[in-house]
Amino acid sequence: MEKIVSLCKRRGFIFQSSEVYGGLNGFWDYGPLGAELKRNIKESWWRSMTQLRDDVVGLEASIIMHPRIWEASGHTSTFSDLMVDCLLTKKRFRADQVDPQTGIAYFYTGAIDGVSGKESKDAFSTFYEQRGFQNPALQGERSEPTENSIRYNPENGSLLTEPRPFNLMLKTYVGPIESPENMSYLRPETAQAIFAQFKNVLEVARQKVPFGIAQMGKAFRNEINPRNFTFRSREFEQMELEFFIRPDEAVEAIFGNVAKPAGPGHPGEPQPNWGWQIWHQYWVEERLRFYENIGLPRNSLVEYWQKADELAHYARATVDILYKFPFSKRDDKGELAGEELEGIAARSDFDLSQHQRFTGKSMAVFDEELKTAWQKLSPEKQADLRERYGQARSKYLSKSGEPVEKAEKIARDEAEALTKGYYVPHVIEPSAGADRLALALICNAYCEDQAPDDKGKLETRIVMKFHPRIAPVKVAVFPLLKNKPELVNKAKEVRELLRPHMSVFYDEAGAIGRRYRRQDEAGTPFGVTIDFDTLGEQGPELKDTVTVRDRDGMTQQRVRISDLPGLLASKIR
Ligand code: GAP
């Protein structure tokens, strides 16, 4: 990881934010190459999620939204981590990140001033000295063995406070007066805007359930311990899809059955009779395909199914896609266990229902097919579906704090509405982080191998093996010599020819081998060299041809200049 962090700074992928002022913990800036990489990641995601599909539309919402949104979503009350403070240094830790300690713990009831004559300057003496004691002598010693305890600071042995919840949302004030009613939050996720705008989008998008709304953009979390380079930051970008589906009862009413996963793997093209489980599986597989498509091999990814006690109370199933980062913990077999890149959650109808309760505005959709199908069902089937749907709604409402009688009344009304074709859609949410993905792609690309220098001597080469689809620069163009105007002019012509189709870097400085080396570190997949053959000096058959060098195989191919845009474009798409 150290080598990767150092390369990121040296080559301008990632810098510490505000570095010239000493940095700001948990904030990062992307340099010239990093900015291109991140843009390519986001464009790939956007393209695959929206432009290449008929059933997903986009949204770009504001970062600061009405504060009630965060009450409805549960973030105000529950979006917190348990934290503990070191009594000695006041340093704050996430309770679940304290390494367990084993040994003897010593406790003291206090200290008295100036009587011990001890020279010791240990942490305890410092603690008391800071409180005005001279040469403190600790009193009332008691000790107890402790095993795998997370009550002590691993850095200095001091007792930690009891765990307390710490809300991760960053606050700000909207307008000129800093009063509680003007307080708002920087969004901790992009998803809620999608739910809040659901009805507006539905009205204009000419879409019917099942369909999705995608959004990417900044999110902010006041993480207690930002760590592992950009992995856990306080400002980051998310790429989220909310894919709205029919409740299973509606699918059953229309199609007579609910299709469930037939086995592992991709279930194929979406079918109208899919229930939530198969939709969930579909999105897990689609997301795995996406990662493979931009160069993360399948064996670097882990599909982790959250256990029942890890699931949010409204979630029916959640799969985390983990990437085996170099800093990941290792499992019992010594294998990298992986860290979360993305979570794909089946969230039932919780989110829209919450906004419906908090705003008093209906989030239900009307489904003509359901209305028509319902009338053809037998009375027994109608009663059965109505009962099941009503029970699910009643369960949600009472869990959300509605008094039992009120919950049952609303649930009965909603079950009645189902019979007329109305329901609150359920949702599958694939939620990914652009910065985590950038870091995974950087870790995955980093390679060291041996390559000949200009004199043919083997040297260690650092090469970033980015997939051409997301590589920051697609092609570098080099004139063989910079003091030959014919070569330089031709090389600039090639640059202009390629520029409309891809990002091009022109470099004429230094020996050709060094120029290749610089592009290897930038991860540029192709290098085009304009030499004397290009000018036709070795014979007319080579005139207007160039060598194209492949970064990974270091193979060279002679290609006509006019064929270059087509050849390269086919490899970067
Ligand atoms: N709407 C669901 C949601 O926000 P999440 O698991 O909290 O779920 C989704 O976040 C993704 O956002 C994560 O899988 C991760 O890629 C990214 N993410 C979350 N917190 C992050 C942080 N502090 N720094 C960088 N990325 C983060």
Boltz pocket constraint, residues with backbone or C-beta under 6 A from the ligand:
constraints:
  - pocket:
      binder: B
      contacts: [[A, 188], [A, 189], [A, 190], [A, 191], [A, 221], [A, 223], [A, 230], [A, 231], [A, 232], [A, 233], [A, 234], [A, 235], [A, 236], [A, 237], [A, 238], [A, 240], [A, 340], [A, 341], [A, 342], [A, 343], [A, 431], [A, 432], [A, 433], [A, 434], [A, 435], [A, 436]]
      max_distance: 6.0
